[in-house]
């Protein structure tokens, strides 16, 4: 697998966001639905290769049977220690793809959103780039060098420490940092602006969440 798309059963956003999800799905080599996300995928014409979860959120459990052998079904008991999205991410990471994109993992319950964002830590220390997309925003975690190749002038980039502090150097942002220390709980890294492309972020110490907010329509490439 080269690029895996994981569909979560959260808020999928407006039509333009769902159109972007379709483009990601078309470019992906494998599409996974976490439980009830299978319903949303079918409603919006997105082909799913694998569905993972306890299947308690499907509107019609018979949908799995109707899809037949074209769908790989990995069913788990309702009483389990992992969320359906976590099971999907674990399964994808075991196959070592180049990248994993998670879509539809925010909105609704705050605890689910926070837990889903925390799942990005599973990609650290692997060769797989893991990103979560919500509307026109994407987030990834970094503990080394990150190049943002898909940014545009005027886009918003926020750097939010995950560890107690991070030391970072940036290029391409309006407010540049040079071995500066950002502290968790303070807002210094919020709402920087892309001044030139590409944007380079070098993390010298710690782990930082890189949040990219697009000002124009998204592209799947």
VENDA-V940691 format. One record per pair of residues at least 12 apart in sequence whose C-alpha atoms are under 10 Angstrom apart, sorted by sequence separation. I is the first residue (numbers start at 1). GAP is how many residues later the second one is. D is the distance in Angstrom with one decimal. If there is no record, write none. Layout:
I & GAP & D
I & GAP & D
This chain:
38 & 12 & 9.2
89 & 12 & 9.7
105 & 12 & 8.1
120 & 12 & 7.7
129 & 12 & 9.0
130 & 12 & 10.0
167 & 12 & 5.5
168 & 12 & 5.5
169 & 12 & 9.2
177 & 12 & 9.6
38 & 13 & 6.9
51 & 13 & 8.8
74 & 13 & 9.5
89 & 13 & 8.6
119 & 13 & 9.6
129 & 13 & 9.6
166 & 13 & 9.2
167 & 13 & 5.4
168 & 13 & 6.6
7 & 14 & 8.9
33 & 14 & 9.6
37 & 14 & 8.5
38 & 14 & 9.3
74 & 14 & 9.3
88 & 14 & 9.9
102 & 14 & 9.3
117 & 14 & 9.5
166 & 14 & 8.1
167 & 14 & 4.4
168 & 14 & 7.7
175 & 14 & 9.4
31 & 15 & 8.8
32 & 15 & 9.2
33 & 15 & 6.5
35 & 15 & 9.9
36 & 15 & 8.9
37 & 15 & 9.7
102 & 15 & 9.9
117 & 15 & 7.6
166 & 15 & 5.5
167 & 15 & 6.4
5 & 16 & 9.0
25 & 16 & 10.0
31 & 16 & 7.3
32 & 16 & 5.9
33 & 16 & 8.0
34 & 16 & 8.6
35 & 16 & 6.2
36 & 16 & 9.4
116 & 16 & 8.8
124 & 16 & 9.9
157 & 16 & 8.0
165 & 16 & 6.5
166 & 16 & 5.3
167 & 16 & 9.0
175 & 16 & 9.7
176 & 16 & 8.8
30 & 17 & 9.5
31 & 17 & 5.1
32 & 17 & 6.0
33 & 17 & 6.3
34 & 17 & 5.9
35 & 17 & 5.7
36 & 17 & 8.5
38 & 17 & 9.5
74 & 17 & 9.8
85 & 17 & 9.0
123 & 17 & 9.2
124 & 17 & 7.5
125 & 17 & 10.0
142 & 17 & 9.8
156 & 17 & 9.1
157 & 17 & 10.0
165 & 17 & 5.5
166 & 17 & 6.6
175 & 17 & 6.4
176 & 17 & 9.7
7 & 18 & 9.4
30 & 18 & 7.8
31 & 18 & 5.3
32 & 18 & 4.8
33 & 18 & 4.7
34 & 18 & 5.1
35 & 18 & 4.9
36 & 18 & 9.4
37 & 18 & 10.0
39 & 18 & 8.9
40 & 18 & 9.5
55 & 18 & 9.8
102 & 18 & 9.4
123 & 18 & 8.2
124 & 18 & 7.6
125 & 18 & 8.9
139 & 18 & 9.7
141 & 18 & 9.6
155 & 18 & 9.6
164 & 18 & 8.7
165 & 18 & 4.3
166 & 18 & 8.2
174 & 18 & 6.6
175 & 18 & 7.4
194 & 18 & 9.7
5 & 19 & 7.2
6 & 19 & 9.2
22 & 19 & 9.1
30 & 19 & 6.2
31 & 19 & 6.6
32 & 19 & 5.6
33 & 19 & 6.4
34 & 19 & 5.9
35 & 19 & 6.7
36 & 19 & 6.9
38 & 19 & 9.3
39 & 19 & 6.4
40 & 19 & 9.9
48 & 19 & 9.9
55 & 19 & 9.4
120 & 19 & 8.7
121 & 19 & 9.0
122 & 19 & 9.7
123 & 19 & 9.6
124 & 19 & 7.7
137 & 19 & 9.1
138 & 19 & 9.7
139 & 19 & 9.3
141 & 19 & 9.4
142 & 19 & 9.7
143 & 19 & 9.9
153 & 19 & 9.3
154 & 19 & 9.4
163 & 19 & 9.8
164 & 19 & 6.1
165 & 19 & 5.7
173 & 19 & 6.6
174 & 19 & 5.4
175 & 19 & 8.9
176 & 19 & 9.8
189 & 19 & 9.9
193 & 19 & 9.6
4 & 20 & 9.3
5 & 20 & 6.4
21 & 20 & 9.5
26 & 20 & 8.3
29 & 20 & 9.4
30 & 20 & 8.0
31 & 20 & 8.7
32 & 20 & 7.3
33 & 20 & 8.7
34 & 20 & 9.1
35 & 20 & 5.2
36 & 20 & 7.6
37 & 20 & 8.4
38 & 20 & 7.4
39 & 20 & 6.9
50 & 20 & 8.9
51 & 20 & 7.3
52 & 20 & 8.5
53 & 20 & 8.6
54 & 20 & 8.4
55 & 20 & 7.0
56 & 20 & 10.0
85 & 20 & 8.3
120 & 20 & 6.9
121 & 20 & 6.9
124 & 20 & 9.9
137 & 20 & 9.5
139 & 20 & 9.8
141 & 20 & 9.4
142 & 20 & 9.5
153 & 20 & 9.3
154 & 20 & 9.3
161 & 20 & 9.6
163 & 20 & 8.3
164 & 20 & 5.2
165 & 20 & 9.3
173 & 20 & 5.6
174 & 20 & 6.0
175 & 20 & 8.8
190 & 20 & 9.9
191 & 20 & 9.1
192 & 20 & 9.7
193 & 20 & 9.5
3 & 21 & 9.3
4 & 21 & 8.5
5 & 21 & 9.7
25 & 21 & 6.9
26 & 21 & 8.7
34 & 21 & 8.7
35 & 21 & 7.3
36 & 21 & 4.6
37 & 21 & 7.9
38 & 21 & 9.5
39 & 21 & 8.3
42 & 21 & 9.6
49 & 21 & 7.1
50 & 21 & 5.7
51 & 21 & 6.3
52 & 21 & 6.3
53 & 21 & 6.6
54 & 21 & 5.4
55 & 21 & 7.9
56 & 21 & 9.4
120 & 21 & 6.6
121 & 21 & 9.2
141 & 21 & 8.4
153 & 21 & 10.0
161 & 21 & 6.6
162 & 21 & 9.0
163 & 21 & 6.8
164 & 21 & 8.4
165 & 21 & 9.9
172 & 21 & 8.7
173 & 21 & 4.6
174 & 21 & 5.1
189 & 21 & 9.6
190 & 21 & 9.0
191 & 21 & 9.3
3 & 22 & 9.4
5 & 22 & 9.1
6 & 22 & 9.8
18 & 22 & 10.0
22 & 22 & 8.1
24 & 22 & 9.9
25 & 22 & 7.7
35 & 22 & 6.2
36 & 22 & 4.6
39 & 22 & 9.8
48 & 22 & 8.9
49 & 22 & 5.4
50 & 22 & 4.5
51 & 22 & 5.2
52 & 22 & 4.8
53 & 22 & 5.3
54 & 22 & 4.6
55 & 22 & 8.7
56 & 22 & 7.3
117 & 22 & 8.4
120 & 22 & 9.9
160 & 22 & 7.9
161 & 22 & 6.3
162 & 22 & 6.6
172 & 22 & 6.1
173 & 22 & 5.1
174 & 22 & 8.3
191 & 22 & 9.0
4 & 23 & 9.2
5 & 23 & 6.2
18 & 23 & 9.6
21 & 23 & 9.5
22 & 23 & 7.8
23 & 23 & 9.4
25 & 23 & 8.7
34 & 23 & 9.5
35 & 23 & 6.6
36 & 23 & 7.4
47 & 23 & 9.9
48 & 23 & 7.1
49 & 23 & 6.1
50 & 23 & 5.8
51 & 23 & 6.2
52 & 23 & 6.0
53 & 23 & 5.5
54 & 23 & 5.4
55 & 23 & 8.1
100 & 23 & 9.0
117 & 23 & 9.0
118 & 23 & 9.6
143 & 23 & 8.9
145 & 23 & 9.4
147 & 23 & 9.9
159 & 23 & 8.3
160 & 23 & 8.3
161 & 23 & 5.0
162 & 23 & 9.5
171 & 23 & 9.3
172 & 23 & 5.5
173 & 23 & 6.8
179 & 23 & 8.8
180 & 23 & 9.9
181 & 23 & 9.7
3 & 24 & 7.8
4 & 24 & 5.6
5 & 24 & 8.1
6 & 24 & 8.6
7 & 24 & 7.5
8 & 24 & 8.7
9 & 24 & 8.1
10 & 24 & 10.0
22 & 24 & 6.2
36 & 24 & 9.5
39 & 24 & 8.4
47 & 24 & 9.4
48 & 24 & 8.8
49 & 24 & 8.8
50 & 24 & 7.5
51 & 24 & 8.1
52 & 24 & 7.7
53 & 24 & 8.0
54 & 24 & 5.2
99 & 24 & 9.5
117 & 24 & 9.6
143 & 24 & 9.8
144 & 24 & 9.3
145 & 24 & 9.4
146 & 24 & 9.6
147 & 24 & 9.6
148 & 24 & 9.6
160 & 24 & 7.0
161 & 24 & 8.1
171 & 24 & 9.0
172 & 24 & 4.8
173 & 24 & 8.6
177 & 24 & 9.1
178 & 24 & 9.3
179 & 24 & 8.5
180 & 24 & 9.5
181 & 24 & 9.0
182 & 24 & 9.7
184 & 24 & 9.3
2 & 25 & 9.9
3 & 25 & 5.0
4 & 25 & 6.1
5 & 25 & 6.4
6 & 25 & 6.0
7 & 25 & 6.0
8 & 25 & 6.4
9 & 25 & 6.7
12 & 25 & 9.6
19 & 25 & 8.8
21 & 25 & 8.4
22 & 25 & 9.0
36 & 25 & 9.7
38 & 25 & 9.0
53 & 25 & 8.2
54 & 25 & 8.6
143 & 25 & 9.6
145 & 25 & 9.7
160 & 25 & 8.6
161 & 25 & 9.0
171 & 25 & 8.4
172 & 25 & 5.8
173 & 25 & 9.3
176 & 25 & 9.9
177 & 25 & 9.7
179 & 25 & 7.4
181 & 25 & 9.7
2 & 26 & 7.5
3 & 26 & 5.5
4 & 26 & 5.0
5 & 26 & 4.8
6 & 26 & 4.7
7 & 26 & 4.7
8 & 26 & 5.3
9 & 26 & 7.1
10 & 26 & 9.0
11 & 26 & 9.9
18 & 26 & 7.6
38 & 26 & 9.0
54 & 26 & 8.9
106 & 26 & 9.1
160 & 26 & 8.7
161 & 26 & 9.7
171 & 26 & 8.8
172 & 26 & 6.4
173 & 26 & 6.7
179 & 26 & 9.4
182 & 26 & 9.1
1 & 27 & 8.7
2 & 27 & 6.1
3 & 27 & 6.8
4 & 27 & 5.9
5 & 27 & 6.2
6 & 27 & 5.9
7 & 27 & 6.0
8 & 27 & 7.7
9 & 27 & 5.5
10 & 27 & 7.8
18 & 27 & 10.0
19 & 27 & 9.9
53 & 27 & 9.9
85 & 27 & 9.9
105 & 27 & 7.5
106 & 27 & 8.8
107 & 27 & 9.0
160 & 27 & 7.9
171 & 27 & 8.2
172 & 27 & 4.6
173 & 27 & 8.5
1 & 28 & 5.9
2 & 28 & 8.2
3 & 28 & 8.8
4 & 28 & 7.5
5 & 28 & 8.5
6 & 28 & 7.1
7 & 28 & 9.0
8 & 28 & 7.7
9 & 28 & 4.3
12 & 28 & 8.4
18 & 28 & 9.7
98 & 28 & 9.8
99 & 28 & 8.4
100 & 28 & 7.0
101 & 28 & 8.4
102 & 28 & 7.7
103 & 28 & 8.9
104 & 28 & 8.4
105 & 28 & 7.9
106 & 28 & 6.7
159 & 28 & 9.0
160 & 28 & 8.7
161 & 28 & 8.4
171 & 28 & 5.7
172 & 28 & 6.6
173 & 28 & 9.4
1 & 29 & 6.8
7 & 29 & 9.3
8 & 29 & 5.3
9 & 29 & 8.0
11 & 29 & 9.8
12 & 29 & 10.0
15 & 29 & 9.6
53 & 29 & 9.4
54 & 29 & 9.2
55 & 29 & 9.0
83 & 29 & 9.0
86 & 29 & 9.1
90 & 29 & 9.6
93 & 29 & 8.4
97 & 29 & 10.0
98 & 29 & 6.8
99 & 29 & 5.0
100 & 29 & 6.2
101 & 29 & 6.0
102 & 29 & 6.2
103 & 29 & 6.1
104 & 29 & 7.2
105 & 29 & 7.3
106 & 29 & 9.6
158 & 29 & 9.3
159 & 29 & 8.4
160 & 29 & 6.1
170 & 29 & 7.4
171 & 29 & 5.2
172 & 29 & 8.9
7 & 30 & 5.9
8 & 30 & 8.6
9 & 30 & 8.7
10 & 30 & 9.5
53 & 30 & 7.9
54 & 30 & 7.2
85 & 30 & 9.7
86 & 30 & 7.8
89 & 30 & 8.1
93 & 30 & 7.7
96 & 30 & 8.1
97 & 30 & 8.0
98 & 30 & 4.9
99 & 30 & 4.6
100 & 30 & 4.8
101 & 30 & 5.1
102 & 30 & 4.6
103 & 30 & 5.2
104 & 30 & 6.3
158 & 30 & 9.0
159 & 30 & 4.7
160 & 30 & 7.0
170 & 30 & 5.6
171 & 30 & 6.7
6 & 31 & 9.2
7 & 31 & 7.9
9 & 31 & 7.5
53 & 31 & 4.7
85 & 31 & 7.5
89 & 31 & 9.1
96 & 31 & 7.2
97 & 31 & 5.9
98 & 31 & 6.4
99 & 31 & 5.8
100 & 31 & 6.4
101 & 31 & 5.8
102 & 31 & 6.1
103 & 31 & 6.4
104 & 31 & 8.6
158 & 31 & 5.6
159 & 31 & 6.0
169 & 31 & 8.2
170 & 31 & 4.6
171 & 31 & 8.8
8 & 32 & 9.1
9 & 32 & 9.5
52 & 32 & 6.5
53 & 32 & 7.8
83 & 32 & 8.9
90 & 32 & 8.1
96 & 32 & 6.3
97 & 32 & 8.4
98 & 32 & 8.9
99 & 32 & 8.0
100 & 32 & 8.5
101 & 32 & 7.1
102 & 32 & 8.7
103 & 32 & 8.9
157 & 32 & 8.5
158 & 32 & 4.4
159 & 32 & 8.2
169 & 32 & 5.9
170 & 32 & 6.3
7 & 33 & 8.8
8 & 33 & 9.6
51 & 33 & 9.6
52 & 33 & 8.0
53 & 33 & 9.4
83 & 33 & 9.0
86 & 33 & 6.9
89 & 33 & 8.3
90 & 33 & 9.6
93 & 33 & 8.4
95 & 33 & 9.7
96 & 33 & 9.8
97 & 33 & 9.8
157 & 33 & 7.4
158 & 33 & 5.0
159 & 33 & 8.2
168 & 33 & 6.9
169 & 33 & 5.1
170 & 33 & 8.8
7 & 34 & 7.8
52 & 34 & 9.7
53 & 34 & 7.1
85 & 34 & 8.7
86 & 34 & 9.8
89 & 34 & 9.2
93 & 34 & 9.4
156 & 34 & 8.8
157 & 34 & 5.8
158 & 34 & 5.8
168 & 34 & 5.6
169 & 34 & 6.6
52 & 35 & 7.0
53 & 35 & 7.8
93 & 35 & 7.3
103 & 35 & 9.5
156 & 35 & 5.7
157 & 35 & 5.1
158 & 35 & 8.4
167 & 35 & 8.5
168 & 35 & 4.6
169 & 35 & 7.8
52 & 36 & 5.9
86 & 36 & 9.3
92 & 36 & 9.7
93 & 36 & 9.9
102 & 36 & 9.5
155 & 36 & 9.2
156 & 36 & 5.7
157 & 36 & 5.9
167 & 36 & 6.0
168 & 36 & 5.8
51 & 37 & 8.2
52 & 37 & 9.7
93 & 37 & 9.3
101 & 37 & 9.4
102 & 37 & 9.9
155 & 37 & 8.5
156 & 37 & 4.7
157 & 37 & 7.0
166 & 37 & 7.2
167 & 37 & 5.3
168 & 37 & 7.4
35 & 38 & 9.9
50 & 38 & 9.1
154 & 38 & 9.3
155 & 38 & 5.8
156 & 38 & 6.3
166 & 38 & 7.4
167 & 38 & 5.1
168 & 38 & 8.8
7 & 39 & 9.9
32 & 39 & 9.9
35 & 39 & 9.6
52 & 39 & 8.9
101 & 39 & 9.8
154 & 39 & 5.7
155 & 39 & 5.3
156 & 39 & 9.8
166 & 39 & 5.4
167 & 39 & 6.7
168 & 39 & 9.7
32 & 40 & 9.2
33 & 40 & 9.8
34 & 40 & 9.9
35 & 40 & 9.0
153 & 40 & 7.8
154 & 40 & 5.1
155 & 40 & 8.5
165 & 40 & 8.0
166 & 40 & 4.5
167 & 40 & 8.8
168 & 40 & 8.8
7 & 41 & 9.0
32 & 41 & 9.9
89 & 41 & 9.4
121 & 41 & 9.6
152 & 41 & 9.6
153 & 41 & 5.1
154 & 41 & 6.5
155 & 41 & 10.0
165 & 41 & 6.3
166 & 41 & 6.2
167 & 41 & 9.0
6 & 42 & 9.4
152 & 42 & 6.8
153 & 42 & 5.5
154 & 42 & 8.7
157 & 42 & 9.4
159 & 42 & 9.4
163 & 42 & 9.3
164 & 42 & 7.8
165 & 42 & 8.0
166 & 42 & 6.6
5 & 43 & 9.4
151 & 43 & 7.4
152 & 43 & 8.4
153 & 43 & 6.0
163 & 43 & 5.7
164 & 43 & 8.8
165 & 43 & 8.5
6 & 44 & 9.4
7 & 44 & 9.4
118 & 44 & 9.6
151 & 44 & 10.0
152 & 44 & 7.7
153 & 44 & 7.1
162 & 44 & 7.6
163 & 44 & 5.6
164 & 44 & 9.8
6 & 45 & 9.5
151 & 45 & 8.9
152 & 45 & 6.8
153 & 45 & 9.4
161 & 45 & 7.7
162 & 45 & 5.4
163 & 45 & 7.2
151 & 46 & 6.8
152 & 46 & 8.3
153 & 46 & 10.0
161 & 46 & 6.2
162 & 46 & 5.2
163 & 46 & 9.7
150 & 47 & 8.5
151 & 47 & 6.9
152 & 47 & 9.4
160 & 47 & 8.8
161 & 47 & 4.4
162 & 47 & 6.4
9 & 48 & 8.6
35 & 48 & 9.8
36 & 48 & 9.3
37 & 48 & 9.8
149 & 48 & 7.2
150 & 48 & 7.6
151 & 48 & 7.4
159 & 48 & 9.9
160 & 48 & 5.5
161 & 48 & 6.1
9 & 49 & 9.8
34 & 49 & 9.0
35 & 49 & 6.4
148 & 49 & 8.1
149 & 49 & 5.2
150 & 49 & 9.0
159 & 49 & 6.2
160 & 49 & 5.0
161 & 49 & 8.9
34 & 50 & 5.5
35 & 50 & 8.1
147 & 50 & 9.6
148 & 50 & 5.9
149 & 50 & 6.8
158 & 50 & 9.7
159 & 50 & 5.7
160 & 50 & 6.7
33 & 51 & 9.1
34 & 51 & 5.4
147 & 51 & 6.9
148 & 51 & 5.1
149 & 51 & 8.6
158 & 51 & 7.9
159 & 51 & 5.0
160 & 51 & 7.9
33 & 52 & 8.4
34 & 52 & 8.7
147 & 52 & 5.8
148 & 52 & 6.3
158 & 52 & 5.9
159 & 52 & 6.5
32 & 53 & 9.6
34 & 53 & 8.1
35 & 53 & 9.3
146 & 53 & 8.3
147 & 53 & 4.6
148 & 53 & 8.1
157 & 53 & 6.9
158 & 53 & 5.1
159 & 53 & 9.1
34 & 54 & 6.2
146 & 54 & 5.9
147 & 54 & 6.3
157 & 54 & 5.5
158 & 54 & 6.7
33 & 55 & 7.7
34 & 55 & 9.2
145 & 55 & 7.3
146 & 55 & 5.1
147 & 55 & 8.6
156 & 55 & 7.9
157 & 55 & 4.6
158 & 55 & 8.4
32 & 56 & 7.0
145 & 56 & 5.7
146 & 56 & 6.3
156 & 56 & 5.8
157 & 56 & 6.3
32 & 57 & 9.1
144 & 57 & 8.2
145 & 57 & 4.3
146 & 57 & 8.1
155 & 57 & 7.2
156 & 57 & 4.9
157 & 57 & 8.8
143 & 58 & 9.8
144 & 58 & 5.8
145 & 58 & 5.9
155 & 58 & 5.9
156 & 58 & 6.6
32 & 59 & 9.6
142 & 59 & 8.7
143 & 59 & 8.1
144 & 59 & 4.7
145 & 59 & 8.4
154 & 59 & 9.5
155 & 59 & 5.1
156 & 59 & 7.7
32 & 60 & 8.5
142 & 60 & 8.6
143 & 60 & 5.5
144 & 60 & 6.6
154 & 60 & 8.2
155 & 60 & 5.4
31 & 61 & 9.8
142 & 61 & 7.0
143 & 61 & 7.5
144 & 61 & 8.1
151 & 61 & 7.8
152 & 61 & 9.9
153 & 61 & 9.4
154 & 61 & 6.9
155 & 61 & 8.2
30 & 62 & 9.2
143 & 62 & 7.0
144 & 62 & 8.8
148 & 62 & 9.5
150 & 62 & 9.6
151 & 62 & 8.7
152 & 62 & 7.5
153 & 62 & 8.8
154 & 62 & 9.4
143 & 63 & 6.1
144 & 63 & 8.2
151 & 63 & 7.3
152 & 63 & 7.9
153 & 63 & 9.9
40 & 64 & 9.8
142 & 64 & 8.6
143 & 64 & 4.6
144 & 64 & 9.3
146 & 64 & 9.0
148 & 64 & 8.7
150 & 64 & 9.4
151 & 64 & 9.4
152 & 64 & 8.2
142 & 65 & 5.6
143 & 65 & 6.6
151 & 65 & 9.8
37 & 66 & 9.8
141 & 66 & 6.8
142 & 66 & 5.4
143 & 66 & 9.1
30 & 67 & 9.7
37 & 67 & 8.3
141 & 67 & 5.7
142 & 67 & 6.4
151 & 67 & 9.8
29 & 68 & 9.4
37 & 68 & 9.9
140 & 68 & 8.5
141 & 68 & 4.5
142 & 68 & 7.1
150 & 68 & 9.2
31 & 69 & 9.9
33 & 69 & 10.0
140 & 69 & 5.7
141 & 69 & 6.0
150 & 69 & 8.4
30 & 70 & 9.7
31 & 70 & 9.7
32 & 70 & 9.5
33 & 70 & 9.8
139 & 70 & 6.6
140 & 70 & 5.4
141 & 70 & 8.8
150 & 70 & 9.6
28 & 71 & 9.5
34 & 71 & 9.9
139 & 71 & 5.5
140 & 71 & 6.8
150 & 71 & 7.9
28 & 72 & 9.1
138 & 72 & 8.1
139 & 72 & 4.4
140 & 72 & 8.8
28 & 73 & 9.1
138 & 73 & 5.7
139 & 73 & 6.3
137 & 74 & 6.9
138 & 74 & 5.3
139 & 74 & 8.9
9 & 75 & 9.3
137 & 75 & 5.5
138 & 75 & 6.7
8 & 76 & 8.4
9 & 76 & 8.6
25 & 76 & 9.7
136 & 76 & 8.3
137 & 76 & 4.4
138 & 76 & 8.6
8 & 77 & 6.3
24 & 77 & 8.5
136 & 77 & 5.8
137 & 77 & 6.3
7 & 78 & 8.3
8 & 78 & 10.0
133 & 78 & 9.7
135 & 78 & 9.0
136 & 78 & 5.4
137 & 78 & 9.4
6 & 79 & 8.0
24 & 79 & 9.4
131 & 79 & 9.7
132 & 79 & 9.5
133 & 79 & 9.5
134 & 79 & 9.6
135 & 79 & 9.2
136 & 79 & 7.7
8 & 80 & 9.2
21 & 80 & 10.0
131 & 80 & 9.8
133 & 80 & 10.0
136 & 80 & 8.2
7 & 81 & 9.1
21 & 81 & 9.9
136 & 81 & 7.7
137 & 81 & 9.4
6 & 82 & 7.1
21 & 82 & 7.3
136 & 82 & 6.8
6 & 83 & 7.4
21 & 83 & 9.1
124 & 83 & 9.3
135 & 83 & 9.1
5 & 84 & 9.7
4 & 85 & 9.6
18 & 85 & 9.6
6 & 86 & 8.5
17 & 86 & 9.9
18 & 86 & 9.4
121 & 86 & 9.4
5 & 87 & 9.1
17 & 87 & 9.8
4 & 88 & 7.2
121 & 88 & 9.8
3 & 89 & 9.7
4 & 89 & 9.4
120 & 89 & 9.3
1 & 91 & 8.8
4 & 91 & 9.8
12 & 91 & 7.6
13 & 91 & 8.0
4 & 92 & 9.8
11 & 92 & 9.0
12 & 92 & 4.9
117 & 92 & 9.7
2 & 93 & 9.5
3 & 93 & 9.6
4 & 93 & 6.9
10 & 93 & 8.5
11 & 93 & 5.4
12 & 93 & 8.2
13 & 93 & 9.7
1 & 94 & 7.0
2 & 94 & 8.3
3 & 94 & 5.9
4 & 94 & 8.3
5 & 94 & 8.6
6 & 94 & 7.3
7 & 94 & 8.5
8 & 94 & 7.1
9 & 94 & 8.8
10 & 94 & 4.8
11 & 94 & 6.9
12 & 94 & 8.3
13 & 94 & 9.2
1 & 95 & 7.4
2 & 95 & 4.8
3 & 95 & 5.9
4 & 95 & 6.4
5 & 95 & 5.8
6 & 95 & 6.1
7 & 95 & 6.1
8 & 95 & 6.0
9 & 95 & 6.1
10 & 95 & 5.0
11 & 95 & 6.1
12 & 95 & 8.6
1 & 96 & 5.0
2 & 96 & 5.1
3 & 96 & 4.9
4 & 96 & 4.8
5 & 96 & 4.9
6 & 96 & 4.8
7 & 96 & 5.1
8 & 96 & 4.9
9 & 96 & 6.6
10 & 96 & 5.5
11 & 96 & 5.3
1 & 97 & 7.5
2 & 97 & 6.6
3 & 97 & 5.8
4 & 97 & 6.3
5 & 97 & 6.0
6 & 97 & 6.2
7 & 97 & 6.1
8 & 97 & 5.1
9 & 97 & 8.7
10 & 97 & 5.9
11 & 97 & 7.0
1 & 98 & 8.9
2 & 98 & 8.7
3 & 98 & 7.7
4 & 98 & 8.5
5 & 98 & 7.4
6 & 98 & 8.6
7 & 98 & 7.7
8 & 98 & 8.5
9 & 98 & 9.6
10 & 98 & 6.7
1 & 99 & 9.9
6 & 99 & 9.3
9 & 99 & 9.8
10 & 99 & 8.8
10 & 102 & 8.8
10 & 103 & 8.5
8 & 108 & 9.4
21 & 112 & 9.2
21 & 113 & 9.9
21 & 114 & 9.5
20 & 115 & 8.8
17 & 116 & 9.7
20 & 116 & 9.5
17 & 117 & 8.2
18 & 117 & 8.6
17 & 118 & 5.5
16 & 119 & 8.6
17 & 119 & 7.4
16 & 120 & 9.6
12 & 121 & 9.9
13 & 121 & 7.8
14 & 121 & 7.9
12 & 122 & 7.6
13 & 122 & 6.1
11 & 123 & 8.4
12 & 123 & 7.6
13 & 123 & 9.7
10 & 124 & 9.8
11 & 124 & 9.3
3 & 125 & 9.3
2 & 126 & 9.6
3 & 126 & 9.5
4 & 126 & 9.5
5 & 126 & 9.9
6 & 126 & 9.4
5 & 127 & 9.9
28 & 192 & 9.7
27 & 193 & 7.5
26 & 194 & 9.0
27 & 194 & 8.1
23 & 195 & 9.8
24 & 195 & 8.6
25 & 195 & 8.9
23 & 196 & 7.9
24 & 196 & 5.2
20 & 197 & 8.8
21 & 197 & 9.9
23 & 197 & 5.6
24 & 197 & 8.0
20 & 198 & 6.7
21 & 198 & 9.9
22 & 198 & 8.9
23 & 198 & 8.7
19 & 199 & 9.6
20 & 199 & 7.1
21 & 199 & 8.1
17 & 200 & 9.0
20 & 200 & 6.6
16 & 201 & 8.2
17 & 201 & 8.4
19 & 201 & 9.9
16 & 202 & 8.9
